[in-house]
Amino acid sequence: MSEIYEAEGSGLSRVELAYRQLKTNILSNEYPPGFQALEPEIAKKLGVSRTPVREALIRLEAEKLIELIPRRGMRVLPLVPDDIIEINQVLTGLECLAVELLAKKSCGSDVLRPMTDAVQEMELALENDAIEDWAKAEEKFHRLLISLAGNKRLSMLVENVRAQAYRARIITLKLRPKPFSSTSAYRDVFEFIARGDWQAAKSRHYDHRIEIGNILTEVLDRYQLPHL
């Protein structure tokens, strides 16, 4: 709840503040799948009126994170295995396009330095067996990839889809093998991007995304997870 008050001086609208706080609550599982609440309850907790809450909920429904139920407020939507597989397929297409766009820009080492740092952070996290730190560094790599690609509409689409997958990603990460192969793939993708070899970078990232899809399918089948 503190986030919405801390951001008051940021110039963001109350709708944006409510949206960000509610999204954080959902992605962090403070509002787990199946959680229901009425608009007045949410507004009271956030310390805002019902109008910005309503508008924030409409945005979250469009992102497939919740559903709005007449006279029953909102319900946080779970992700079923088919959802997770579809999300990975969509991300594969979008991120491969981002890889191509970024590699074709032939950015200098100063621009790409944060991506180098993210890969190094992943490698260090694996050495220290710190899987949560690895996940943060991987998320940083993905965000940099999309932002540096320079396509605002692509960035909006990816942000929407990745938000849907965030909860499932955190859970499945603990069930899958340690991500040594993923880290190696990110290193390869980055080096191809740095050399401006967009075809090799795109191919390597595509192969990696397919591998991730296969791992997710195996984890979901093995643990027979009904939803996340």
FENDAMO-V427114 format. One line per field, one symbol per residue. psi: psi as a letter, one per 30 degrees, with the letter a starting at -180 (. if undefined). A space follows every 10 residues. Layout:
psi = ???
This chain:
psi = ffeeeffegf fkleeeeeee eeeeeeffge jlkfkkklee eeeeefhllf eeeeeeeeee efggflkkkk ggblkkklkl eeeeeeeeee eeeeeeeeee eeeffhllfe efeeeeeeee eeeeeeeghi eeeeeeeeee eeeeeeeffg jeeeeeeeee eeeefeeeee efeffllkhe eeeeeeeeee eeeefgieee eeeeeeeeee eeeeeeeeee eefhjel.
